[in-house]
Amino acid sequence: MKHGKKYVESAKAVDSAKLYDATEALDLASKNAKAKFDETIEVHIRLGVDSRHADQQVRGAVVLPNGTGKNVRVCVFCKEDKYDAAKAAGADYVGGMDLVDKITKENWMDFDVVVASPDMMGIVGRLGKILGPRGLMPNPKAGTVTPDVAKAVTDAKAGKIEYRLDKTNIIHCPIGKASFGAQKLEENFNTLVDAVVKAKPAAAKGQYLRSIVVASTMGVGIKINTAKYGA
């Protein structure tokens, strides 16, 4: 695959054989983000688990102290008595069966996070084939199925991200924008890694954190030394 000039320049600044300290890696990633837009800094964590087994699943959510730098649009499914609280917390869309119809009939998807109260999961479940593949299905582990929909909205707006394994046992998460600078990115990075380490399944054997790589949207991957995280 042929890479552009900016990518090639960025690659020269990174030693592909080196395991970097997180501070240095995030500083490099943000400084090498040379696209015309504010690139997202992403973390890719490979774990020593087998996601095919239910007792080795790793999934959860965490609020990043400095947010993600993204304006998150939140869609809430709840009963009418919670509409006002959800809207006051900043929900962009609030409803019930009307939203289900809009999504199924109009292919409407103008949102980034879906929150639902437990008593609405009967109708939200009908959207499983639409929301599931996009990673938008509400889930109690991620805190998006909850009686307190207002708090879930507040958390989502503040920079709450969900982490979960893909089929190759890797977690992919955004931790902010290149413009954040290394310090804010490192605070977000540490918060995410700490949460993933705490979520280690009892059934996991051997080395848990196999590798961590950070990269900007258009940039090269930078490997991080996992030794200090003790997992």
HELIX and SHEET records of a PDB file:
HELIX    1   1 LYS A    5  LYS A   12  1                                   8    
HELIX    2   2 ALA A   22  LYS A   31  1                                  10    
HELIX    3   3 ALA A   54  GLN A   56  5                                   3    
HELIX    4   4 GLU A   80  LYS A   82  5                                   3    
HELIX    5   5 TYR A   83  ALA A   88  1                                   6    
HELIX    6   6 MET A   97  GLU A  106  1                                  10    
HELIX    7   7 PRO A  118  MET A  120  5                                   3    
HELIX    8   8 MET A  121  VAL A  124  1                                   4    
HELIX    9   9 GLY A  125  LEU A  127  5                                   3    
HELIX   10  10 GLY A  128  LEU A  131  1                                   4    
HELIX   11  11 GLY A  132  ARG A  134  5                                   3    
HELIX   12  12 PRO A  140  ALA A  142  5                                   3    
HELIX   13  13 VAL A  149  ALA A  158  1                                  10    
HELIX   14  14 ALA A  178  PHE A  180  5                                   3    
HELIX   15  15 ALA A  182  LYS A  198  1                                  17    
HELIX   16  16 ALA A  227  TYR A  229  5                                   3    
SHEET    1   A 4 ILE A 170  LYS A 177  0                                        
SHEET    2   A 4 THR A  40  LEU A  47 -1                                        
SHEET    3   A 4 LEU A 209  SER A 216 -1                                        
SHEET    4   A 4 ILE A 222  ILE A 224 -1                                        
SHEET    1   B 2 ARG A  59  VAL A  63  0                                        
SHEET    2   B 2 LYS A 160  ARG A 164 -1                                        
SHEET    1   C 3 TYR A  93  GLY A  95  0                                        
SHEET    2   C 3 VAL A  74  PHE A  77  1                                        
SHEET    3   C 3 VAL A 113  ALA A 116  1                                        
END                                                                             
